[in-house]
Amino acid sequence: MELWTTFLDLLQSLLFATTQLWGGSVGFGIITLSLVFRLLLLPLTYAIARDGYQRALGMRRLQPHLRRLQERYGEDPARLAQEQLKLYRHYGVKLIEPRSLLGGLLQLPLFAGMYTAIRRVLASGLGGRWLWVPDVARPDAWLALLVAGLVGATVMLAPQASPQFSRWLLVLPAAVVTGVMLLKLSAGMGLYWGASSVVGIVQAVLVRRGVSGRAAV
């Protein structure tokens, strides 16, 4: 508990420092600190995203085989699961990637810490205007809409395991849930979420190009 408290105090101090770098603008301070942390995690998150992209492409290639197994063993779920596992092993497709689990464990405390640090700073009275947002300590509908669009774009760039599955069935729920949540949270949290999403979009584009480039060689 003491370690967590120290971590939160450190994040809050860093947020105060970045705010001062922007002449007291909490909005730009949040964006700056968010981008710094997101870029520091980029080597790990890029590797996780690349693994996920390759796994999804592998699953797409296996769809004809999986359909045949479903037709053959559909009435025997235990045998179907066994044969599917054999198929995954044969083609080197991993359903669970340890690096992905590690990445999630590392990012969760940072997200929770940034949320708490931003809430503390805004609660101290250091809100104020950011561009069109009157007060970053309060929700802003236009910012919520913008960030929802960024999240939707991130999901749109993610690979699909099955080409028959409509991408909009993933994009729309993600965007709507994000928008609804940010209508209840401070605009400061929206800025943090939006800055992270921008890096996520760039990362997704780089992953797609990197994987496609290797596949073409």
N, C-alpha and C positions, 0 to 999 in steps of 0.2 A: 504493500500500500504506500509506503514511503517512497519507493522507486517511482510509482505512478504519479504521485504528487509532485515529485521533482521533475518528472517528464513534462507534466502539464505546466509547471512554472516556467520551464525552459521554453516551451512553445509560446506561452503568453509573452515572455520577454522578447523572443524573436519577432513576434507579431508587433509589439510596441516599436521595436527597432526599425522594422521595414516600414511601418506607418510614418515614423519620423523621417525616413529617407524620402518619402513622397510629400513632405511638408504637412504632415498630419492627416493625410487621406487614408482612412482605414480601408476603403475599398481597394485602392491600389496596393496597400500593404498586404491585404489578404491574397490578392491575385499573385503578387510577387512571391510570397512565402509558399503558396500552393504550387506555383510553377517550379520553384527550387526543389521542393520535396518530390514532386512528380518526376522531374528530370533526374534526380539522384536515384530514384527507383527504376528508371527507364531500362537499364541493362537487364534487370530481373524481369520486369513486366514485359519487355520485348521478347525475351526468351520464352516466357509463359504463353504469350499471345502466338508466337511462332509455332510452339508445340501444339497449341489448340487448333491453329489453322491447318497444320499438317494432319492432325488427328481427324478433323472434320473432312478433309479431302480424302483421307483413307476410308472413312466411313461411307462416303459417297461412292467410292469405287466398289465397295463391298455390297451395295444395295441389291444388285441382282442375285448375289449369292445368298444374302439374308432372306430375300423373298422366296428363293427355292427351298431354303431350310424351313421357312414358315409353312410353305405348302406341304412339306414332307413330314414335319414333326409338330405341326400346329396343335394337334390333339394331345401331345405329350410335353407339357411345359418344361419338365425336368430335363428331358432329352434335348429339347430345343435349346435350352440355356447351355447345356454341355457342348452341343455342336457349335453354337455361336462362339463360345469361348475358344474352342479349337480353331475356328476360323480366324478370330482376332489374333491368336498367337501365331498362326501360320503366316499371316500378312504383316505381323509386327505392329498391330494397332493396339495401343494402350488405352484402356478406358479411364484409368486413374493415373495421373502424372504427379509423382511426389513433389516436383518443383512447383507445381500449381498450388498444392496444399501449403507449401512453405510460403509462397508468395502471398496467399490469402492471410496467413497468420501474421505476416509482417505488416501488411497494409491495414488490417483491422484496427490495431492499436493507434496507428497514425491517424486514421480517419476519425476515430473516437476522440483522440487527443486534440485534433484540429477543431472538431466540432465544439469541444468544451472550451478551448482557448478563445475561439471566435466569440462564443456566447459570453464568456467572462469579460472580454475587451468591450464588447458592445454594451454589456450591462453596466460597465463603469462610466458610461456616458460618452464614449468616443465614437459615436455614430457619425452622422453628417452625410452630406451629399456625395454621390459618385455619378458623374456624367448626368444621365436623366433621372437617376434614382434619388428622390428627395432625402431619404434617410436609410442607410444600409442596415440600421437596427430593426427596420420593419420590412414586411414582405412587399414585393413589387411584382405586379402581374406581368409586365412586359419582360422583365428579367426571367421570371419563371417560364414564360413562353419560349424565350431564347434558349435557355438551358435545356428545356425539354426537347427542343429541336436538335441541339448538339448531342444529347444522349441518344435520340433517335438515329442520328447520322452514325454514331458509333456502332449501334446495333446493326444498322444497315450494312456496314462494312464488314461485319463479322461473317465468317464462313457458315454455310449450312451443311449439316450432315446429310440431309435429304433434299434433293432438288425439287421434289414434289411439295415440300412444305412451304407455304406462303411466307415470305420474309416479313410481310406486314403484320402477321400474327404475333411477331416478336417486337417489331418496331413500335407499333401503336400502343400496346400496354406499357412498354418501358417509358415512352414519352409522356403518356397520360399520368402514370403514377408519379413520375418526376415532377411534372407540372403541378399536380395536386399537392404533393408534399411541400414544394417550394412556396406555394401560396399560403402555407401556414408557418413556414420558417422565415428567418430574417433574410434580407437581401444579401447580407454578408455570407451566409451559407450558400446562397445561390452563386455568388462570385467564386467561392471555393470549388463548388461542384462544376461550374462552367469552365474554370481554368483547367481542372483535371480532365474534363471531357475534351477540351481542345487538344491536349497532349495525347489523349487516347485516340482521337481521330487521326492525328499525324502518325502515331504508332501503327494503327491499323493499315494505313496506306503503305507504310514502309514494309510491314509484314507481307502484305499482299504482293508487292513488287518483288520482295526478296524471295519468297517461296515460288512465285511464278517464274522468276528468272532462273532459279536452280532447276525447276522442272523442265524448262525449255532447253537446258544445256544437254 
